[in-house]
Amino acid sequence: MMLRLGIAAIVAAVSGCPEDGARSVESVLDQVERAGDTTPSMTADVVHVRVDPILGRREIRSGRLVFRRNEEGRAAAVLFDTLVIGQRRESHLKHFVVAGRWLAEIDHERKQFIKHELVPPGEETDLFGIDGPLPLPIGQGKEAILRKYEVIFVDLPKDGVLSKLEQESVVGLRLTPRAPDDAEHIDLFFDGDSWLPLGVHVLEDDGTTRTSKLSNLDLGVLSASDAAAVSIKTPDPKEWSIDIRPWSGE
C-alpha cells in the first residue's frame, strides 16, 4: 500500500496574507528549508482524514509520526492504531516506514514484513517530496517546489480538522501543479515560529480530499521504541514472514 498523507504525508499561509507584504512566499519556503536542515528528530500525533465523494466514504485514521535524520539520511514512520469509518471504529496497528529508496509495511499482529523498492537502482529521488509516498514537508527544497508548483498564500479552512489550528501562529501555502497532476492543489500549513509542519490538505482531480493534522510535536531525542519504529531493518525471518519486492518498473 502506498501511503499518501494528504502526506502525508503524515504536512501554510496564514490565517491571512502577511501584513504590508513583510513576508513573501519565497521567504517562507526558505524558512521551511532551513528548519528541516536543523531538525534531527521529531515525533507527533497525527490524524488523517480521507473523503471519497464518489463512494460517499469518510475514513479517519489516527496514530503517531516519527521522523529521524542522521548520517544514514532521512527516515520516517507512521503508526496508525485507530480507524473510524462512519459509525464503525477499529483498533489495529498499521505501521509504515520510508527510508532511503524503500517503503516498508509492517504488520506486527501477523508478523508480516513487506518492503518495496520505490526507485530504480542507481536513480536518486526524494521519497519525502510533496508527491512522494510519504509527503513530509520538513526541509523541502525551495527551488524544487517552485519548479513544479505555483505557490501562493492560503487561509486555514473554516471547517474540518485543520480549522482547529491556532490561527495567529499558522502560515499556509497553496501549491498548484504547473503540469497536469493527480492533485488539483496541495495546501501546507506550518508553525510560523518553528517552521515545522502542522497540516496538509490535498484536493485530488476526482474530488477526493486527504487531510493530515500534526499535534504535540516533540523535537527531543527519540526513545528506544521510537528509534525502533523508524528502523527499516529486516526482522528475524525465523519469526516473521518476509517479502522483499525490488523495483519492478511499475
N, C-alpha and C positions, 0 to 999 in steps of 0.2 A: 504493500500500500504506500503510495506516495503521499506524504503529509504536506499539506499546504496550510499554513496558519494564517489565513486571512485572505501567517505565515503563513502567518505564521504564521505560520510564520510564522508564531508562537509569539510587527510591532515596530504636524504636526502643524499645522498652522493654527494657529492660535485661535483662541476664543474670539479672535477678530484680527484684522490686519494690523501690523505694528503701527503705533502712532508715529506720525511725522516721518515715516519711511526710515526710521533708525535701524530697522532690522530688514535685511534682504534675504531672498531665497538662498543665494549663494553663501551668505554668512552663516545661515542656519545649517546648510549642508557641510560647511567647514567645521562647525562646532560638533556635529554628529560624527564626522570622520575622526576628529581628534579624540572624542570621548571613547570611541571604540578602540583606539590605539592605546589607551591608558586603562582599559578595563580587563584585568587578567581573569576575573571570575565573577559570576553573578548567579543568584537564584531568585526566583519569583513564583508567586502563584499565578496561574493562567486560567482564563475562561475563554472557550472558543465556541462561537455560535455560527452554525451553518443553516441558511434558509434556502430551500429549493422551492421557488414559486410554481414550478410546473407540477410537482408532486404534492405541493402544499405541505411540505415536511420541514420541521424545525428541529434541529439537533443541538443540544448544549453539552459540551464536554468540559470538565474541569480537572485540574491537577497542578503539576509543578513544572517549571522550566529550570534547567541547569545549563550554564554556559561556562566554558573554560578556554583560556588561551595560554599556551606555553610554547616551549621550543619546538614542539611537535606540530604546532598550528592550532587552529580553532576547532572546537568540538562543542556540540550542544545536545542535550537530551530533553525530551518532553515525556512526562509520565502522567497520562490521563487515568484517573481512577474512578470517575463517575460519568455516566452518560444519561441524559434525560431526553426522551422522545415523546412529545405530547404529555400524557399523564404517567408514562412508564419511566421508572428510574432503575438503572442497573449499576452495579458496582463491580467493575472488572478492570484490572490494570492493563493499559496499553502503553508500551514503552518503546520509544523510537530514539535512535541516536544517529546524528550526522557527524562524520569526522573524515577529513581527507577527501577521498573520492567515493566514500561508501555511505550507504544508509542501512542501518540495522533495525529489524523489528524483533523485539524480544518478548516472548510470551512466558512469563515466569510460572504460571499455573500449569501449563502443559510442557514446560521445559523445552520450548522450541526457539531456535535462534536462526533467523533468516537475514542474510547480508547481501545487499545489492550493490554492485559496482555501477555508479551512475555516469561515469565519464570514460571515454575510450582510453586505453593505456597510452601514456605519453602526452595526453592532452591536459591542459590546465583549465580549470573553471572555478567559479566561486559558488559552492553549493549553498552559501548563506545569502546569495544575492536575492534581490526582491522577487525574481522569477524562479528561484531555486526551490528544492523540495522543502526546505525549512527557512523561509524568508525571515531573517532576523536582523532588523536594522540597527546593528551595533557596528559602528565604524564603516558603514557603507561609503565607498569612494564617491566623492562629488562628481568627478569627471565622468565616471561610468554611468551614474544616474542621469546626468544632464544629456549624455549622448543618446540614451534610449528613451527618455521621458521629457515631456514638457512639465514644468513644476510651478505650481502657484500655491499661495497660502489658502487654507481652508478652515472653516469654523468646525468646532465639535458638533456632532449630530445632536438633535434636540431630544431624541429618544434612543432606547437601546442601551447596551452595557457601557458604551463609551460616553454616553451623556452624563455618567456619574463621575467622570474625571473632574478634578479641580480646574475650573475654567481659567482662573488667573495665572496658573503656573504651566499651562499646556500650550505647546506650539505644534501646529499641524501643517502638513504639506500634502497636496494632491498631485499624484504622479499620473499623467495621461500618456500612454504609449504613443510614440511618434509613428510607428508602423502597426498594422493590424496585429492584434494580440488576443489571447483568451480573456484578458481583463479589460473592461472599459476604463476603469481607473482604480488607483490604489491610494488610500489615504493613510498617512503615517502620523502618529501623534507622539510627541516627545516631552519629557520634563524640561522646562525652559532653564533650569539651573544646572542639572547634571548632564542633560542632552542624551539620556538613556531612553529607550523606547517604553511607551506606556500602552500603545494600542495600534492595531492595524485593521483597516476595513477595506475589503476588496469587493468590487462590483464586477461580476463576470458578464460576458457578452450574452449569455442566455438568461440573465436576470438573477442568477444565484448570488447570494451575498455570503461572505465569510468574514467574521469579525472576531478579533482576539484582543483581550484586555489583560495587561500585566499589573500586579499589585504586590505590595510587601517586598519590593526589591531589596536585596541584600548583597553588598559587594565584598563581604568578608571572605576569608579563606574557606574553601569548600570542606565540608565534613567528609569523613571517610565514606559514608553511604552515598553522598552526592558525587564524590570523585569516582566511585564505582559505577554510579548510574550513567555517567558520561563516557565511560570506557567502552570502546568497540571491540575489545579483546574477545576472541572466540572462547566460549566456555568449554569445560571438560566434556569431550564427546562421549565419555562413558556414562555421563549423567544427563546429557542434553541431546536433542535431535538437532543436527547442524545442517544448514542448507546455504552454501556459498554460491552466489549467482554472479559470475563475471559479466562484464559488459557484453551485451548481445546485439547492439546496434539499434535496439528499439527504444 
